[in-house]
Amino acid sequence: MQCIRENDNELLAWWFFASRNDSTAGSRETPDAGSDLLTGGAPGLSLQRPGFGITSKFYISAPDFAPAAMSALPLHRSPPDASLLTSLRELLGNRLSTSAAVCAQHGKDESYHMPHAPDAVAFVQSAEEVSAIVTLCAHHKMPVIAFGTGTSLEGHVAALAGGVCIDLSQMNRIIRVSAEDLDATVEAGVTRKQLNEHLRDTGLFFPIDPGADASLGGMAATRASGTNAVRYGTMRENVLALTVVLADGRVIRTARRARKSAAGYDLTRLFVGSEGTLGIITEVTVRLYGIPEAVSAAVCAFPSIERAVDTVILTIQSGVPVARIELLDEAQMAAINKYSKLDHKVAPTLFFEFHGTPAGVAEQAEVVKAIAAEHGGEGFRWATTPEERSKLWQARHDAYYAALALRPGSKGLATDVCVPISRLAECITETKRDLLQSPIPYALVGHVGDGNFHLVFIIDPDRPEEVAEASRLNDRMVARALAMEGTSTGEHGVGYGKMDFLIAEHGEAVGVMRTIKKALDPQGILNPGKIVRV
Ligand SMILES: Cc1cc2nc3c(=O)[nH]c(=O)nc-3n(C[C@H](O)[C@H](O)[C@H](O)COP(=O)(O)OP(=O)(O)OC[C@H]3O[C@@H](n4cnc5c(N)ncnc54)[C@H](O)[C@@H]3O)c2cc1C
């Protein structure tokens, strides 16, 4: 692999070298799409994806660069052995379902990615049951796919090779809460809202909030984050320990409850973000936080995206411990106004939330207000009561569905990238300039305090050319983020939708990931076809 990156305009050349394989060949000269993104780099190469005319001097052959939706080819699939189904039925009784509707529901997530139904769904109630199922499936070389609440966005739960889906939603017991140690252990099917409901009278809360009411097991498996991550971190920082069923049925605990440990390899972090490809998480121990004494939220509109992002950068650089700082572009503001019956200005807008003592919150808000004013922010509109705050954040959480409601019958091609915050304005501006040249409607939101932003392309799923065009724009956004030392996904994860970007992002390290996958799952039964190709 070679890497040439004299400047950002050469990112696609770098991409080419990073992701090419022996099938990459030749060049196809076609008129340039006109974006400044595509003007530099090694001569004689052109980027061309099949079926739509993106062009440049770089060429990546179709097999390397098929749009994500097209690369959703099912893997080899054999029907489950009757004796496996009999054994599973003996174990689970009517908690094993082979109904077409139940299987179909478990083969899809919330994205546009093509669903693939498993052959059976097991509704488990204990780690022992998970272990027994995995042991049986290992014996029959049958795939096993963990399912939390199915809110992931990159085709994560699609049963590409069929197999048995393990639905953990009935493993929803809160095992223990320690107010003294600020931690809790829960079964993997507990959702974040369920945990916070349970904690309500303790003065504690669990802050990681991906919007969807996802399971803690699924959130750990996708290394989720969301609106609060700028202050509280992601699942990476907030998972203390996991209980995991391995591919051969063994059950391990990755760590104890100590806040820090130097004892051996950090298996907790290995399983966080492994998307069900290395083991099935049955218990999660997480950090908790005290509910802040004072919380205030505000909304501020800006004359441009750049001015809004500059406000964010200066806020972070000034060390203001803002709890949430979210960017919504004008399209997204129009969508939430309509969907959530609000009347905010249709302009690039920041949503803020401050946590602390009453004095601390007031001080943070004053500093941020002054920074916003310097950047043309039009005053702060405060949400003072808990009801107003919750209405505001509910509107933010409904942003995805609000965007889809703009075009009835549409599906969302949702994608996210994350860059160092100093490159955020540039990345968003170049991305928006690129999108201007495309007819596909989209909305942009971002957890911009982390340098993370999302696009949702509002596509007609029955029009392949729209899927292809949105995929093309997505590829370019990812390439742009990688060239800025960012990542192909800040929080949604890889699934099968972003597998093709991993080589470009990690190079040789993908080989190490593959080695780990083979060591822990030699038969390749755990969520096959996700993260790395084996
Ligand atoms: C409207 C909307 C907004 C969103 N916003 C955000 C956001 O801001 N930030 C963010 O991070 N995400 C966001 N997401 C994505 C999603 O909510 C997360 O990926 C979530 O963490 C997935 O949890 P889940 O329980 O739904 O897992 P599922 O979708 O069921 O599974 C996800 C993956 O994890 C694996 N898995 C699930 N449970 C286990 C387990 N117990 N053991 C091992 N593997 C398991 C599955 O096999 C699959 O690969 C959003 C989604 C939607 C629909």
The ligand as an ORCA input file, in Angstrom:
! r2SCAN-3c Opt
* xyz 0 1
  C     -32.841      7.606     14.193
  C     -31.539      6.991     14.601
  C     -30.557      7.802     15.146
  C     -29.342      7.255     15.526
  N     -28.402      8.072     16.063
  C     -27.244      7.541     16.514
  C     -26.301      8.353     17.174
  O     -26.483      9.552     17.331
  N     -25.176      7.765     17.637
  C     -24.926      6.422     17.485
  O     -23.896      5.948     17.949
  N     -25.809      5.631     16.845
  C     -26.949      6.156     16.362
  N     -27.862      5.342     15.741
  C     -27.516      3.913     15.487
  C     -27.990      2.875     16.533
  O     -28.933      3.363     17.413
  C     -26.812      2.232     17.205
  O     -25.987      1.552     16.280
  C     -27.176      1.275     18.350
  O     -26.061      1.337     19.184
  C     -27.471     -0.175     17.987
  O     -28.062     -0.837     19.116
  P     -29.169     -1.954     18.904
  O     -29.543     -2.505     20.212
  O     -30.276     -1.452     18.073
  O     -28.306     -3.028     18.092
  P     -28.712     -3.835     16.802
  O     -29.048     -2.915     15.700
  O     -29.686     -4.875     17.147
  O     -27.310     -4.521     16.486
  C     -26.233     -3.762     16.064
  C     -24.993     -4.638     15.916
  O     -24.564     -5.064     17.182
  C     -24.625     -6.482     17.283
  N     -25.172     -6.781     18.599
  C     -26.359     -6.389     19.123
  N     -26.477     -6.852     20.363
  C     -25.355     -7.555     20.625
  C     -24.890     -8.301     21.734
  N     -25.597     -8.414     22.849
  N     -23.681     -8.915     21.639
  C     -22.930     -8.802     20.524
  N     -23.325     -8.119     19.441
  C     -24.516     -7.511     19.492
  C     -25.499     -6.945     16.146
  O     -25.157     -8.244     15.730
  C     -25.207     -5.895     15.107
  O     -24.020     -6.195     14.442
  C     -29.097      5.865     15.355
  C     -30.094      5.058     14.806
  C     -31.305      5.605     14.426
  C     -32.344      4.700     13.843
*
